[in-house]
């Protein structure tokens, strides 16, 4: 069983505790030096523990795999509280939980990895996604993800920024105001 991963092209900008992803391509067809791998965690109610899904089973035992699981949970989580999700804790140990245990309306914590096979614990929690554009001369914080961004990245617990198309740096101190958790 493997966890769900979204392959993107981008650059990592990191500080002591801040991580931003400068997004180059949301849906690349090749693996290159710009390849990054995103994993999105669900949040368990109560302890707010992050868990990474691998697959889901609805009430009739039908499997939901891949990135489609995030959309399915968003659309059907209330209707199928007994549906199960199998996955991993942050330390990589296997776990299993019912949908009723999840914070269904919380934004998804997003972790970035430089290798697809990196252990879960090696991920960096992402605070911001930077979108290069020709329309700005300085960073502009957006209130939400642009329409072209689909789930699960659209539902990530990050702040969204437009930056200049030539951006290779970003003032990570701008991230002092955290993103809305969604609940």
VOPAGU-2260 file (C-alpha; in pm, 1 decimal, decimal comma):
REM VOPAGU-2260
SITE   aa  ch    i         X         Y         Z
SITE  UNK   A    0       0,0       0,0       0,0
SITE  UNK   A    1     140,4     338,7    -100,6
SITE  UNK   A    2      29,7     684,9      -0,6
SITE  UNK   A    3    -122,2     927,0    -247,4
SITE  UNK   A    4     123,1    1167,9    -410,9
SITE  UNK   A    5      73,5    1460,9    -648,4
SITE  UNK   A    6     367,1    1523,7    -882,3
SITE  UNK   A    7     432,7    1889,2    -970,5
SITE  UNK   A    8     717,2    2099,1   -1103,7
SITE  UNK   A    9     832,7    2378,9    -879,2
SITE  UNK   A   10    1100,9    2521,5    -655,4
SITE  UNK   A   11    1129,6    2507,8    -277,7
SITE  UNK   A   12    1190,7    2825,1     -81,1
SITE  UNK   A   13    1268,3    2745,9     280,2
SITE  UNK   A   14    1347,0    2929,5     599,8
SITE  UNK   A   15    1393,8    2805,2     955,0
SITE  UNK   A   16    1031,3    2696,0     988,3
SITE  UNK   A   17     871,0    2828,7     670,4
SITE  UNK   A   18     832,1    2651,5     339,3
SITE  UNK   A   19     689,8    2792,6      18,5
SITE  UNK   A   20     650,9    2619,9    -316,3
SITE  UNK   A   21     703,2    2825,9    -629,6
SITE  UNK   A   22     471,4    2642,9    -869,0
SITE  UNK   A   23     598,1    2600,6   -1225,4
SITE  UNK   A   24     362,7    2327,8   -1353,7
SITE  UNK   A   25      64,8    2174,2   -1175,0
SITE  UNK   A   26      36,5    1875,5   -1409,0
SITE  UNK   A   27     375,9    1785,4   -1557,3
SITE  UNK   A   28     415,9    1492,0   -1791,8
SITE  UNK   A   29     786,0    1432,7   -1725,3
SITE  UNK   A   30    1005,7    1383,2   -1421,6
SITE  UNK   A   31    1280,4    1647,7   -1415,0
SITE  UNK   A   32    1509,0    1826,8   -1171,7
SITE  UNK   A   33    1208,6    2054,7   -1094,9
SITE  UNK   A   34     993,9    1759,3    -983,2
SITE  UNK   A   35     841,3    1792,1    -638,4
SITE  UNK   A   36     592,9    1562,4    -469,5
SITE  UNK   A   37     300,3    1680,7    -259,7
SITE  UNK   A   38     116,2    1474,2      -1,0
SITE  UNK   A   39    -201,0    1599,9     160,0
SITE  UNK   A   40    -302,8    1492,2     508,3
SITE  UNK   A   41    -645,9    1457,8     657,8
SITE  UNK   A   42    -691,4    1585,4    1013,5
SITE  UNK   A   43    -830,8    1356,5    1284,2
SITE  UNK   A   44   -1085,6    1528,5    1509,1
SITE  UNK   A   45    -973,6    1593,7    1863,4
SITE  UNK   A   46    -598,1    1541,8    1858,5
SITE  UNK   A   47    -573,4    1714,3    1515,9
SITE  UNK   A   48    -332,0    1440,3    1410,6
SITE  UNK   A   49    -224,9    1440,7    1044,5
SITE  UNK   A   50    -283,7    1116,5     852,1
SITE  UNK   A   51    -193,5    1045,8     490,6
SITE  UNK   A   52    -446,1     838,6     295,0
SITE  UNK   A   53    -357,5     555,7      58,9
SITE  UNK   A   54    -706,1     433,3     -33,1
SITE  UNK   A   55   -1066,1     452,2      77,9
SITE  UNK   A   56   -1350,7     202,3      96,9
SITE  UNK   A   57   -1710,6     319,5      78,1
SITE  UNK   A   58   -1992,8     146,8     270,6
SITE  UNK   A   59   -2023,3    -120,8       0,3
SITE  UNK   A   60   -1652,3    -199,9     -16,6
SITE  UNK   A   61   -1576,0     -12,7    -338,5
SITE  UNK   A   62   -1221,4     122,9    -347,2
SITE  UNK   A   63   -1142,5     488,6    -410,8
SITE  UNK   A   64    -777,6     541,3    -504,7
SITE  UNK   A   65    -544,8     822,7    -600,4
SITE  UNK   A   66    -612,2    1194,1    -588,1
SITE  UNK   A   67    -983,0    1122,6    -655,5
SITE  UNK   A   68   -1011,5    1013,4    -290,5
SITE  UNK   A   69    -984,5    1375,7    -174,7
SITE  UNK   A   70   -1268,3    1483,8    -402,3
SITE  UNK   A   71   -1478,5    1183,7    -297,2
SITE  UNK   A   72   -1431,2    1262,7      74,8
SITE  UNK   A   73   -1520,0    1627,5      10,5
SITE  UNK   A   74   -1836,4    1536,7    -182,1
SITE  UNK   A   75   -1951,2    1229,0      13,7
SITE  UNK   A   76   -1787,4    1246,6     357,4
SITE  UNK   A   77   -2111,5    1341,4     535,2
SITE  UNK   A   78   -2310,5    1068,5     355,7
SITE  UNK   A   79   -2068,2     786,2     434,3
SITE  UNK   A   80   -1949,9     828,9     796,6
SITE  UNK   A   81   -1870,1     454,7     813,1
SITE  UNK   A   82   -1648,7     463,7     503,4
SITE  UNK   A   83   -1293,3     369,8     586,6
SITE  UNK   A   84    -962,8     517,6     485,9
SITE  UNK   A   85    -636,6     328,2     503,4
SITE  UNK   A   86    -312,3     518,4     517,0
SITE  UNK   A   87     -20,2     626,8     729,7
SITE  UNK   A   88      63,3     841,4    1030,1
SITE  UNK   A   89     331,9    1107,1     990,4
SITE  UNK   A   90     592,5     860,3    1121,1
SITE  UNK   A   91     502,6     616,0     841,8
SITE  UNK   A   92     313,6     361,0    1050,9
SITE  UNK   A   93      -0,6     216,6     894,9
SITE  UNK   A   94    -336,1     342,1    1017,9
SITE  UNK   A   95    -704,9     302,1     942,2
SITE  UNK   A   96    -993,9     531,0    1033,5
SITE  UNK   A   97   -1359,3     602,5     960,3
SITE  UNK   A   98   -1459,0     922,6     780,9
SITE  UNK   A   99   -1657,1    1028,2    1088,6
SITE  UNK   A  100   -1320,7    1071,8    1265,1
SITE  UNK   A  101   -1209,1    1343,8    1021,1
SITE  UNK   A  102   -1238,7    1719,8    1032,3
SITE  UNK   A  103   -1422,3    1719,4     698,4
SITE  UNK   A  104   -1420,7    2097,6     659,2
SITE  UNK   A  105   -1060,2    2159,0     757,1
SITE  UNK   A  106    -808,2    2262,8     495,0
SITE  UNK   A  107    -563,3    1984,7     411,4
SITE  UNK   A  108    -210,0    2012,7     552,2
SITE  UNK   A  109      26,2    1993,8     254,2
SITE  UNK   A  110     372,0    1840,0     276,9
SITE  UNK   A  111     637,7    1863,9       6,1
SITE  UNK   A  112     906,0    1609,1     -78,3
SITE  UNK   A  113    1197,9    1629,6    -316,9
SITE  UNK   A  114    1180,9    1254,8    -391,7
SITE  UNK   A  115     872,5    1042,2    -454,1
SITE  UNK   A  116    1010,0     764,2    -232,8
SITE  UNK   A  117    1108,5     990,2      58,8
SITE  UNK   A  118     979,0     875,2     399,6
SITE  UNK   A  119     673,4    1062,1     527,9
SITE  UNK   A  120     869,9    1211,0     816,2
SITE  UNK   A  121    1105,2    1381,4     565,0
SITE  UNK   A  122     831,4    1608,6     432,6
SITE  UNK   A  123     820,0    1980,4     495,2
SITE  UNK   A  124     486,3    2137,8     585,6
SITE  UNK   A  125     405,1    2397,2     318,9
SITE  UNK   A  126     280,0    2739,7     432,0
SITE  UNK   A  127     247,4    2908,2      91,0
SITE  UNK   A  128     210,7    2838,4    -278,9
SITE  UNK   A  129     358,0    3102,6    -507,7
SITE  UNK   A  130     211,4    3150,1    -854,1
SITE  UNK   A  131     436,9    3327,2   -1106,4
SITE  UNK   A  132     249,9    3581,9   -1316,1
SITE  UNK   A  133     336,0    3871,6   -1544,2
SITE  UNK   A  134      63,4    4092,5   -1392,6
SITE  UNK   A  135     244,2    4183,3   -1068,7
SITE  UNK   A  136     565,9    4360,3    -974,5
SITE  UNK   A  137     562,6    4259,8    -606,3
SITE  UNK   A  138     405,9    3969,6    -413,5
SITE  UNK   A  139      26,9    3986,9    -377,2
SITE  UNK   A  140    -159,7    3761,6    -132,6
SITE  UNK   A  141    -472,4    3604,9    -280,9
SITE  UNK   A  142    -782,9    3527,6     -78,4
SITE  UNK   A  143    -809,8    3178,0    -232,1
SITE  UNK   A  144    -663,4    2949,2    -491,7
SITE  UNK   A  145    -729,3    3039,1    -855,8
SITE  UNK   A  146   -1001,5    2838,6   -1032,2
SITE  UNK   A  147    -748,3    2646,5   -1242,1
SITE  UNK   A  148    -612,1    2475,0    -929,5
SITE  UNK   A  149    -805,8    2154,9    -853,1
SITE  UNK   A  150    -843,4    1945,0    -537,7
SITE  UNK   A  151    -657,9    1845,5    -337,5
SITE  UNK   A  152    -412,0    2134,7    -383,1
SITE  UNK   A  153    -705,1    2378,7    -398,2
SITE  UNK   A  154    -807,9    2265,3     -48,6
SITE  UNK   A  155    -457,0    2284,6      99,6
SITE  UNK   A  156    -397,6    2476,0     421,8
SITE  UNK   A  157    -165,9    2727,9     255,7
SITE  UNK   A  158    -169,1    3092,4     166,7
SITE  UNK   A  159    -172,2    3175,2    -204,3
SITE  UNK   A  160      51,3    3440,1    -357,3
SITE  UNK   A  161     105,1    3588,4    -698,8
SITE  UNK   A  162     470,4    3669,8    -759,0
SITE  UNK   A  163     663,0    3810,4   -1051,7
SITE  UNK   A  164     727,0    3564,9   -1332,6
SITE  UNK   A  165    1101,9    3585,6   -1268,4
SITE  UNK   A  166    1071,5    3523,1    -893,5
SITE  UNK   A  167    1349,3    3310,8    -750,0
SITE  UNK   A  168    1323,9    3454,8    -400,3
SITE  UNK   A  169    1039,0    3538,0    -166,5
SITE  UNK   A  170    1034,8    3722,0     164,2
SITE  UNK   A  171     925,1    3435,7     390,3
SITE  UNK   A  172     851,0    3685,2     670,1
SITE  UNK   A  173     534,3    3767,3     473,0
SITE  UNK   A  174     405,8    3428,7     589,3
SITE  UNK   A  175     374,3    3545,1     951,2
SITE  UNK   A  176      -4,0    3562,8     907,9
SITE  UNK   A  177    -117,2    3198,3     887,6
SITE  UNK   A  178    -366,9    3069,2     633,1
SITE  UNK   A  179    -728,0    3011,4     735,3
SITE  UNK   A  180    -764,9    2649,5     859,0
SITE  UNK   A  181   -1110,0    2619,8     703,5
SITE  UNK   A  182   -1304,7    2526,5    1017,2
